[in-house]
Amino acid sequence: MHYIVTNKVYRYPLFLLLIFVTKLSYAAVHKSPTDDRDYLTFTLPNQLKVLVISDPATDKAAASVDVSVGSNANPKNRLGLAHFLEHMLFLGTEKYPEAGSYQEFISNNGGNHNAFTAFENTNYFFDIKADKLEPALDRFSRFFIEPLFTEKYVDRERHAVNSEYQSKLRDDGRRGYSAGKQVLNPDHSMSQFAVGNLDTLSNDEGKLRDDLIAFYQRYYSANLLSLVVLGKEPVSELKRLVEEKFSAVENRHATPFISEVPLYQNLPKQQNIKTLKDLQQLTLTFPIHATREYYREKPAHYIASMLGYEGKGSLLATLKAKGWANGLSAYRGNDLPDQSSIELSVSLTDEGLKHYDQVIETTFAAIQLLKQHGISEALYQEEQKISNIGFRFKEQSEPIHEVTRLSHNLQLYPQDSVISADYLMEKFEPELIASILNQMTPDNLLVTLQANTVETDQQDPWFQAGYSVTPISSERLDKWTRPSTDPALQVRQLNPFIADQFEIKPADHILLKPELALQQAGYSLWHKQDQTFKLPKADFFFSIISEQANRTTEHAVMTAIYTRLVSDQLNETLYDATLAGLDTRIYPHMRGLSVKISGYDDKQQQLLTEVVTSLRQAQFTQNRFARIKEKYAQELKNSHKDKPFNQTTGEVYNLLLQSSSADKKLTALNSVTLEKLQAFIPQLLHKAEVRMLAHGNLTRTEALQMAQTVQAGLPSAEINANSNSLPVIMLPKNYELTQTLPLDHNDSAISVYFQGNNRETETQAEFILLSEILSAPFYSSLRTEQQLGYVVFATALPMRKAPGLAFVIQSPNTNPIGLETQINAFIDNMASTLKTMDAQQLESFKSSVISRISQKENRMGELSERYWREIDRGDTDFDSREKLVAAVSALTLDDLLRSYTQLPERRLTVRSFGEQHRHHVHTHTLTENCELQIARLKLEGQFVPEVGS
């Protein structure tokens, strides 16, 4: 029965009651004291749980529905059904029957949409221009009231699910996860295949639709749904909208599905999984009792935080010193209503792989130390303090992310704790912590070793990953039960970087944009004291711009190793700072390297001093150098195993920005020694230009003090006249270039790239608007209708202001020649669509683009990043966004048609033939290459003109 509640139903006394209830509900929701949004939680008569969020300043509205069912409930004869249902809900409802109408409406109004199927839940979400929330909610709500499940799309979409499955077959993460299911209890639904393919979703005799409807009617019940809506309207109006749109969702009084059997059995044991990439990963899984009810105490979080610590005396620091590990993480693993687990995952070096038994022994020594000396109230209170500070100064995330997170939290926690639950650490419970640690024993352990060198004797039936399962010998268990003590292991010390001062400093004057606070002898500092977010946080950036950084491939490689070595050398310090909410990132780029320090401003000067000192006085041990070099080499080798569409699109950048390929970098890396690197570092830093930005809760005086720290540590700077310039190869006119990549993958992929004639703002605007117009019909035609692949998209692809447009497909069923034919046909067909577009349609697209460009930053760091990008590009008027909006606003249909007609003039195609598509294709086609033509263009100085040139 459809039940629509409108505001006409309310009478005056009930309206007063609504105001009273609103106040009570708002007061009950525990939110951060710096959060100025209004919240209201309530439950509809159909038992659908709701949270509405009012943010009058938002320019994006958003909503998310979380359904308390996922792949856990897949029938054994219909594996993947929950995921398939997620796909089908996007393909039409009774009120909005056209398959792509929901997606088109969201996209055409500056929005985004998606969904995911997890083990216990399925989540649907979107965002959109704030003034389009009501019609978007109307469309969205019908998913859960009257989906069509149209027969022709049932068969078509099962092929889309199969394409998604096929696209992941060579993904080591998916392969390892699927192989890992083979050692779980086969009676537990987590052991089942979750994605779905043509076999599990067979449509013999048309039964798939019946099974789909049965699953929907069994689990898509209002009492298993939670909804979060964020908009600019008051909570009372948002509540009315929700009641109007979602009261008709039927309550079938469904019960959630729970597998009431142990997830793990027959422990201890070891599983080896063969990877495709060159990686070595050791994971230790300890099943423990259920922990969800302890969200206020978080005993499992405390243990994971202690074991995952990376500072002095930590397990990771000890393993690094032995040359056995590059990284470590500890976390709560499978967290189910009736059982959970704690996992430790170690990224092993080649030596670590040889000594992985000793790595496990050292881990048990760390667990033993934690049991004996690490259950500390002082350390718990420190964790508590960090969490309290984090909640007190919690920044708003993007609306789409906020509603997605909170809709699932509504399923897990009481409504008053839906926001705060993730931060709560209310009481130190040593007995709870000890009870979990007592379950972390060798005889309650699953060891998972992943590497491309392990021997296997079985194969996962779904992702074809090789694996083996063996018992753990009594000798190994005895050694781990009584591990040798390691004097390097220490209980974590108290953190010196936790902020004490949270004063919002008064500003001498209000700045609307950063101002140049310092410019002398190659140093420049831009500063803006924040008056918008009013948090005790700041972002400080500095960039070292050096002609030496990428002069040769070897220089580029050494710059990359240098930044990695400095980060690794500082890691014990940086990790403490990160825990305290003070993050540091050191990274290379095309013109040098950059450092970003962000978070609470109280201890930033202290941290900056350590970073600058380490950069300048860089002295590295042979052990550290060898470990970092090995890890970097692995990254370069493994880039060939990336998703095909990522590689074809990445190659567009490599060719036009003249970046060295992974193969060339790997060759150069082989010749790099520690001595050669140490000789290079002074060259890199000598006569480099240094640019800085200080934004946030920093006065001008404090910003200048931080700049002086950089100047003192990095002298000899000089202005580089060409430091803003990063040339982009100009593609030849009416001459198509083709690059073919020999990738090791079953799927084919193609990226067809069209380049603009210049970097002018008007040209950028034309390409962005074309992308907005083309993206939805491209997806609808080539993905939904033609089923060419799971990965299908059209997007703007700018490079250093040089505008571009890319059409990208990864396909399991069509080779690149066929894909390119369909892309060409689409481009030809869209010409007539553009010609018949009326003024109202054009204005709608322009409005959507302007909404995306103008979207306000939800976090101070996002605004800092925008300022930093503008400084990097030399746009120090900080008005490029406003100029782009003005250019989009001024575009006419004639401008658009002219730009579209010229689109094919400058074209680059990068493609890869999947293994199954290489037969009967001429060898020349498989090896077609344009690197020589690109090199010639570079020699001739054929670059996209700079603005104004």
N, C-alpha and C positions, 0 to 999 in steps of 0.2 A: 504494500500500500504506500503510495506517495503522500507524504505529509509535509506540507510547506507552511512554515511559520512566518508571518509577515508582521510588520510593526502595527498593522491594523488590529491585530488581536489584543494588543495591550490596552488595559484600562488604567486610569490614573493611579489607583492604589497599587496596582501591580508594578507600575513604572517606578513609584517610590521604593517599593520593595527591591526592584532591580538595582537601584542606586545603592541601597543598603548592602545588598549581597556583593555588589562590585567592590565596595570599600572593604568589606570583610575579606574577600578573596584576595584583593590586592595586598592587604596587610599580611596575609598568611604566606605569601610567596617571599621567600628569603632571597633578596637580591643584593648586589654589591652597592655600597653607599655612594659610589660614583656613577651608578647606572640611573639615568634620568628617564628611561622608558617606563611606561605603565604596563602592568601585567594583571591578567585576570584568568583564573582557572575555574572551570566548571565542567559538569557532565550533562550531556543532553539526555532527555527522557529515554532515548534508545541506548543509553549507557556508553555512548562515544565520549571519550575523554578529550578535553579541549584546553588549550592555552592560547589566549590572544595577547598580542604585544602591540602597544601603541607607541609609535615613534613619529611625532609630528614632523621631524626634520628629515625623515628618510625620503630618498628619491626612488627607492625600489621597495615594492611590496613582495612578500614571499609566503609560501605555504608548503607544508609537508604533512603527508599522512603516513603513519607507520602502522603496518599490519602485523599482528603478532603471529605470523606464520612465515616460514621460509622453506628452504630445501629439506629441513628436518621432517616435514610431513609428506614428502614425495611418496606416492605409492610405489611399491617395489617393482611393479610392472609399468610404471610411468616415471622413470627417473628424469628429472629436469622439468617436471610439470609446473612447479612453482615459478621457476624462471620463465618458462614459456608464457604463463599467465601474465607475468609482469609485462612482457612484450605486447601481448594481445590487448591490454587495457588501453593502449595508445591508438587503437585502430578503429575507433568509432563507437558512439553511444546513440541511444534512440533520439535524444535531442540534437546531437551533433554527429550525424552518421558518417560524414566524410572522413576517410581514414587519416588524412594529414591535417585536419582542420585545427585540432588542439595545438599541434606543433607550430603550425603556420601562424596562429594567433599569438602565441607566446613570442615567437621569433620576430614577428612584425611589430611588436610593441616593446622592443628593447630587452627581451627576457631570455632566460635559459631554462631548460627543463631536463630531467633525467630520472632514473630510478635504479635501484639495485636490489638484488635478492641475496640475503645472507642466510646463515643457518637457521636462526630463530625468527627472523623478521624480514619483511619486504618494505622498502621505503620509496615513496614517490614524492617529488619535490619540484618546485619552480620558483623563479622570480620574474618580475615584470615591472614596467613603469608603475609608479605608485597610484596613479589615477585610473589604472586598468584592473585593479584588484577584483572588483565585483564581477565583471564578465569572465575573468580568468577563473575565479572560484566557481562560477556557475558551470563552466566546462569541466573543471577538475572534479567537482563533486559527482558528476554523472558517471565517472569511472566506477564508483562504489554504489551506484544506484541502478543503472540500466545499461551496462556494456552490451554491445551487439554480438561479439564473437562471430563476425561474419564468416561464413564457410570458406569463401575464396581466400580470405586472409589467413585462415587457420593453416591451410597447406603452405601458403606462401611464407608465413612467418616462422614455421618450423624450419624452413631452409635458412632463414636469417639466424635463428638460434644455432643451427648447424655451422653456419659460416663463422659465428662468434667462437664456437668450439674449435673449429679448424684453425682459426687464427691464433689460438693459444697453445697449439700442440707442441711448439718448440720454445715455449716459455718455461724456463727452469723453475720459476716460482710455482706455476700451475702444475708442472710435472712432479715437483717434489711434494706438493700438497696432496695430489691425487695418489701418489705412491705411498705417502704416509698413511692414507686411509686403509691401506691393505693390512696394516698391523693393528688396527683398532678392532674392538669387539664387533664381529659381523652382524650381531643382533642390534647394534646401535645405529640409528639412522645417519649419524655423522660419517659412517663408513661408506655410505652410498655415493655414487656419481651424482653431481648436482647440476651440471650445466645443461645437459640434454643434447641429443643429436638426432639424426634422421631415424635411427633404429629405435631409440627409447621413446621417441615421439612419433612413431609410425602412425599412419592414418588409414590403416586397412579398414575397409567398410565404413569409413567416415566416423569412426568411434572417438577420435581425438577430441572433437568438439564436445561430445557428451561428457567425456572425462574432465575436460576443462571446466565446464559448467558445474559439474558435481563438486570439483575441488573449490571453485569460487563460492558456491552456496554453502559448503561445509565450513570454510574458514573466514571468508570475507564478510564477517558479521560485525555490526557496530560495536559490540562489546569487546571485540579484539582490536579495535582501531583507536589510534590516538591522532589528534590533529593539532598542529600549531600554525597560527596565522599571524603574520606581522604586517602592519600597514600604518599609514599616517593618521587614520581615523581614530577617534577616542575608543576606549575599550568597549564602551556600551554599544557603539555602532558596529564594531567588529563582531561583538557577540551576536548582534541582530543578524548580521550577514551569515555567520556560521549557522545559526538556527534556521535561517531561511534556506540555506543551501544543503545542509547536511542532516537535517532532522529526518529526511526521507530514507536515509541509509537504514536498511532493515537489520533489526537485532534478532539474530537466530539463536541467541543464547549458546554460542559455540564455546567449546573448551579448547584451550591451546594444546598442541601436540607436545608430548614429552616422552622421550625414550627412557623408560625406567629401568635401565640396565647399566652396569658400569661401562664407561667408555674404553677403559684399558683393561687388559687381562693378560695373564701369563707373563708378568714382569718378574725379574728384569730381563731385558733383551736388547739387541742392537739391530738396527736397520741401516744398511748401506744403500745409498741412492746414487746412481750414475748421472752426472750433470752433462749438459751440452757445453756450457761455458766453462772456462778455466777458473774455477773457484773451489774453495775448500771451506765448508761450513760444518761445525760441530754443534749439535743442539742436544741439551739434556732436559728431558721432560719428567717432572715429578707430579703425578696425580695427587691432589689434596682434596679435603672436604669442601663443600660449598662455602663460598665466602660472600655472596651477594648481600646477605643480611647484615654484614659488618661494614657497610659502606660508610658509616660514621666513624669507625675506628681504623679501617684500612690496614689490617695486619699484613696482608699479602703485598700491598704497595710498599710498606716499610721494608720488608725482606728484599723485594726486588730492587729498591733504591739502594740498600746497603750492598748487595752483591753486584749490582750494575754500576756502582761508583767507579770513576775513572781517575781519581786523584792519587796523591802519594800513598803508597802502601796498599793500593787496591789490587783486586784480582787481575784486572786488565794491565795495570802498570807492571805487575810481577811477570805476567806472561809476555808482555812486550820486551821487558828487560832480557828475557831468555830467547827472544827472537821467534816466539811461537805464535803470536797473535797480532792482528792489526786493529781489531775492534771486538767489542763485547756488548751485549744487551741482555738485561734480565727483565722479565715481564710476566704478568698473569696471562696464561695461555687460554685454553678452552674454558671459558667461564660460563657454566650452565646452571640452571636452577638447583640441580641436585649434586653437582660436582664441579671441580675446577682443576686447575693445574698451574704450576709455576715452571717457567722455561728459562733456560740460559742458553744463549746462542753466541758462539765464538767464531769470528772470522779468522781462520788459520792461515799462517804462512806455509810455505813449502816445508820448512823445518817443523812447524807446528803439526802438520799432517803426519810427519814421521813420528812425532812424540805425542800423539793425541791421547794416549792412555795416561801420560804424565800430566797433560792438561786437565784431564778429568780428576786425577789425584789431587792436583793443586786446587781445583774447584772444591773438592770435598774438604780440603784443609781450610779453605775460606769459609765454608759452611760451618765447620767445627768451631772456628774462631768466632764466628757470629753467634753461635749457640752459647759459647762460654763467656764472651765479653761484649757482644754487640747488641744485646737486648737492653738498650740504654734509654732511660727516660729523657736524658739531656738531648740525645740524638733525635728521639721521637718529637720532642718539643721544638727542635730546630726544623724538622719536616713540617710540623704544625705551623710554625711561624711563617715559613716560606709559603705554605698553602694559604694562610690567612692574608698575607700581603698580596699574593696573586689574586685572591678573590676581592680584596678591598679595592685594588686598582685594576680590576678586570676591564679589558678593552672590548668594545663591541666587534664582533666578527661580521662578515658580510651577511645580509639577511638570509640568503639561501642556505648558508652553512649553519646559521643559528637555528633556523626552524628545523633543519634536518637532524641536528644533534638533539634538540629539545624534544622533538616528537618521539624519538626512541627513549629518551630519559623518562618521558611520561609513562612508558610501559614498565619501567624498572623501579621508580622511586615514588614516594608520596608526593602529592602535588605541591606541597609547600617547599619541598627540597629539589624540585625539578632543575633549578638553576644552580644551586649550591652543592648538590650531592657530590659532584666531581672534585670539590675542594675540601670537603669536610674531613677533619681529623680531630675528633672531639675528645678522645680519651685514650690514654696509654694503657693497653691491656697486654702485659707481658706474657700472661698465660696463653692468650690467643696466638701471639707471635711464636711462642715456644711450641705450641701444638702443631703449627704448620711446619716449622723447622724439623720437628721430630718425624715428619712424613717424608722429608727430603733425604732419603737414605739410598744406598746402593741397591738394596733389594726391591726398591719401589721406583725403578728408573727405566726410562726408555732412552737409549742412546741412538741418535740419528747422525750419521756421517755422510755428507754429500760432497762428492768430488768427481771429476771426470776420469779418475784413474782407478776407482774402486772396482773390485770384481763383483759381478752379480750373477744370479742364476734364475731370476724370475722377471716377469714384465708386467707392469701395471696395465690392465686391459683397456683403460680409457685414454691415457696420454702416452702410452708405450715407453715409459721410463723404466730402465732396468733397475732392479733392486734385489737385495738379499736380506734374509732375516736369520740371525744366529743367537743362540743363548749366550749369556755372559758367564765365563768360567768362574769357578769358585776362587781361583788364584787372583783374578782381577778384582772380584768382589771383596776379598779379604784385604787387598791392598788399599782399596778405596774406603773400606770401613775403618781402617786404621792408617790414615794418610800420614806421610812424613810432614812434620811441621816445617814451614818455610819462613825463615826470619824476615823475609821481605814483606810478608803479609802483615798488615796492621789494621786495627779497627779505625774507621773513619774519624778524622778529627773535625772539630767544629769549623764551620765555614767562615772565612774572613771577609767574604764579599756580600754578606746579607746587609741590605740597606738599613740605615738607622734614621736618616733624615728624609722626610717626605714633604717638606715645605714647597708650596708652589711659589716660585720667586716672583716678586713684582717686576714688571717691565718698565724701563725708562720711557719707552714709547712703543706704540703699536705698529708692527710691520705687517703689511699685506702680502709681502713676498720677501724672500731672502735678500739681504743687502751685502755688498762687498765690504767686509770688515778689515781685510788685510790684502794688500797686493804689493809684493816687493821681491825682487831677485828670484823669480821663479816660483814663488809661493803665493797662493791665493786662498782666502778663507771667505766663504759665504756663511752668513749667520741669520737665523730667524728664531726669536724666542716665541715659543708657542703660546697662543692665547685662545686656542680653539678647544683642545682636548683637556687641558688643565690637569695633567697627570705628572707625577714626579719622575718622568722618564725623558730620555733624550736619545737622539741618533747622531753619532759622529762618524763621518766618512773621511777617508783620505785616499787619493789615488796617486800612484807613482807612475808618471807617463815617461817612458823611456824608449828611444829609438832602438835600443838593443834588445828589447823584450821579444820581438818577433822578426828580427832582421833575417834570420835563417830558421829552418825547421829545428835545428839543434838548439838555437836560442829559445825558441818557443817551448821546447821540451824542458830545458833547464829552468825557465821561469816557472813552469808548472810544478816541477819537482821542488824548487825553492819554496814556493808557497805551501806545499804539502809538508815539507820538512819543518818549517817554522810552526805550522799548526800542530804538528805532532809533538814537537819539542815543548810547546806551550800547553799541551793538552791537560796535564795535571792541574795547572792553574786555571785554564779556561773552563774546565768542567765544573770546578767549584763556582766560578762566576756564572756559568749557565744555570746551575741549580738555583742560584740566588736571583735569577731573572736578568742576567747581564750577559748578552750573547755577543760573540765575536766571530766574524767570518773573514778569512784571508783568501783571496782568490785571484787567479790570473785572468787577463783579458787581452784583446787584440793589440792594445797599446801599452801594456805594462801589467800592473797589479793594483788591487784595491784592498782596503781594510774597512770593515764596518763594525762599529761597536754600538750596541743598542740595548736599552733597558733602563733600569733605575739609574738616575744620574749621580747618586751619592758617591759611588766608588768608581766612576768611569775614569777619572784622572789617574787613579792608582793602576787600573788595568791597562790604560793606554801606555803608560810608562813602561810596563813590562813587555807589551807588544812591540813598541818601537825599539826597545833595547834588543829584543830577540831578532828583529829584522836586521838591525845594524851589526850586531856582534854575533852573526850566525856562524857557529862552529858546531859541526855535526859529527857524531861518531860513525864509524864504518858500519856498525850494526844497524843504526837507524837508517842510514842512507840505503843500505842493501834492502832493508825491509820495505821502505817507501818506493824504491825503484821497482822492486818486484810487484808491489801492489799496483803501481801505475801501468806497468807492462800488462798486467792482467786486465785492467780496465780497457786498454787500447785493443787487446786481442778480443775481448768480449763485446766490444762495440759492433763487431761483425755479426753477433747473434741477436742484436736488437731487432725490434719489430721491423719488417720490411718497409712499411710506409714511413716510419721514422727515419730510416736510412736513406730512402729516396728523397725525402724532403730535406734532410740534413745535408745531402750532397748538393742540393741547390745552393745552400749557404756556402758550402766549401768552395764551390766553383766560382761564385760571384764575389765572394769576399777574399778569395785566394788563400784560404786556410789550408794547411797541410792535412792530408788524409791521415787516418789512424795508422795505415801501413807505413807511410813516410815517417811519422813520429816514432813508430816502433823501431824502425831502422836507425833513426838518429839516437834514440834512447840507448841502444846497445853500445854506443861508443862513449856515452857519458860516464865519467868516473867522478868520485868525490873530489879529487884534486882539480879536475876540470871545472866542476861546479863552483868550488871555492874561489877559483880564479875569475869566474864569470860574475859573481855577485857584485863586486865593486864596480865592474863595467855597467851592470844593470842600474845601479843606484847613482852612478856618477853623472852629473849634469842632467838629471831628470827633473821634469816639472812636477810640482806637487800641488794638487788641488784638494781643498777641504770643504766640508759642509758640516755645520753644527746646527741642529734643529731640535727644539724641544725645551725642556726646563733648564736651559742654560742661559745665563746672562751674557752680554757681550764680553765682559771681562773674563768670565770663565771660558768662553769659547776661544778667546785670544790666548789664554794660558795653555789650553790644550794644543792650539796651533804652535805655540812656542816649544812644547814638548816634541812635536813632530819635527820642527825646524832644527832643534838641538840634536836630535837623533839622526836626521837625514839631511846633512848639509850639502852644499854644492849644487843647489837647484838652479835651473835657468829656464826662461820662457822659451817654449817651443812654438814657433809661429804656425806650424802645421798640425798642432796637437789635436785640433778638433776634427781634422780630416781623416776619414777612413774610406778610401776609394772603393766603389762598387763597379764591377765590370758592366759596361753597357752592351747589351746583347745586340747583334747586328740586325738591321732592319730587313724584314721579309726573308730571313734566312734561319730556318729552324735548326737548333742544335739539339743533339740527342746523346745522352750518356746512359750506358747500360751497366748495371752493377751485377756481379756474379754472386748472388746471395745464397746461402745455404738454408732454404726454406721451401715448403711445399706451395705456399701462396705466391702469387704474382703481385706486384705493386707498381704504381705509377704516380708521379707527381708532375703535372703539367703546369708550368709557371709562365705567367705573362708579366712583362715588366713595363713600367711607365717610362715616359720619355725624359722626365726630369724630376727634381725633388721639390718642386714648388708645392705650396700648401694646397692650391687648387687641384693639382693632380692627385695628391694624397686623398683629398676629399672624394674625388670621383671614384677612386679604386675602393675606398671604404664603403661608399654607397652601393657600388656594384656588388660587392661582397654581401652586403645586407640583402639585396634583392635576389641574388642568385642562390644563396646557401640553402634555403628551405626547399625550393623546387628541385635543386640538384640532388639533395638527399632523398626527396620523395620519389623522384623519377628513377635514379640509378640504384638506390638502395631498396626502398619499399616496393616499387613496381617491378623493376628489372632484376632485383636480387643479385646484383653483381658482387656484393660482399658486405661484411659487417662494418668495415671501416670505409666510410664514404663521406667526404665533406669538401666544401668549397670555402676558402678563407682568404682574407687579406693577408699578405705576407711581405710586410715592409722590411727594408734593410737600410739602416742608417738614413732614414727619411726617403730612400728610394722606394716608391710605391710598387707593389706587386700583388698579383692575384694567383692563387694556386688551387688546382682541382686535384684531389688526392683520393685514391682508391687502393685498397688491398683486397685481393680476390682469391678465393679457393677454386673458382670455376671458370675464369676467363683470363686469357693471357694478355700482356700489355698492349698488343696490337688491337685486340678486340676492345679493351678498355679505352684506348685512345680514340677509337672509332666512335664509341658511345659518348665520350666527352665532347668530341667535335660536333656530333649530332645535337647534343644538348645546347652547345654554344650557338649553333646555327638556328635552332628552334627558338631560343630565347630572344633572338633579335626581333621577331615579330611580336612577342609579348611586350617587349620594351616599347615598341612603336605604338602599341595600342594602349599603353598605360595613360590613365587620365591624371589630371592635376592633383586630385584628392589622394589617389594611390601614391603618387610621388611624395606628397607632403607627409603621408603616413610613414613611408620608409625613412624619409629625412628625419622625422621626429624620433624614430627608433634609434637611428644612428647617433643623433645628438644626445639622446638619453644615455647611450652607452659611453660616449666620449665624456660627458659631463658628470658621470656618476661620482658622487662625492666619496671621499675616503672615509672608511669607518674606523680606521686606526691611524694613529700618528705616524707609524712606520710606513704606511702606504703613501702618505703625503711626502714623507722624507724621500722615499724612493723616487717619486715623481720629480721632486726638486733635483735629486742627484742625476737622474737621466737627462734633465734639461741642461745641467752644468756640463755633463759629459758631452752633449751634442753642441755646446756653445750657445744654447738658447737662454742666455742669462737675463732676458726680460721676463722669463717665466710665464709667458702668455701663449705658448704654442697650442695649448688646448683650446683657448678662446679663439685663436686664429682659425683653427681647424673647424670649430663649430660655425664660425662666420662663413667659412668657405662652403661648408655643407649647406648652410641655409641659403646661400646665393645660387646654388646649382639649379640649372633648368633642365628640362627634359632634352633639349637640344644638346646641352653639354654632355649629358649622359650618353645619348646616342652616338655622338662624335667619339667619345672615349671608348665606347663598346665596339664601334666599327674599327678603331685603331688597335684594339686589344691584340689581335693575332700577329701584329707586326714584329713584336720582339718576344720570342718564345723559346723556352728551354724545357725539354722533356727528360726527366730522369726516371728510369724504369728498371725493373728486375723481373726476370722470367722465373716463376716457381719451378721446382724440380719436375712437377707433373706436366708443365707447359713447354718444356724445351724440345720435345720431340717434333720433328718435321719443321723446325725453324732453322733457317739458314745460319751458318756459323757467323757470317758477317753481322747479322741482326743481333745475335747474342753477344757480340763483342763491340758493337758500335760505341764510339768514344769521342768526346769533344774536347778533351784536355788540351790538345795541340792548338785548336782554334781559340780556346780561352787564353792560353799563353800568348798567342799572337795578338789578341785584343789588348792584353796587358802591355805588351811591348809597344804597341801603337798608341798607348795612352787613351784607349777607348773606355772612358768611365762615365757613369751617370753624372750629368752636370750638377754642381753645387747650387744651392738656392741663390738666385740673382745673377748667376753667371750665364 
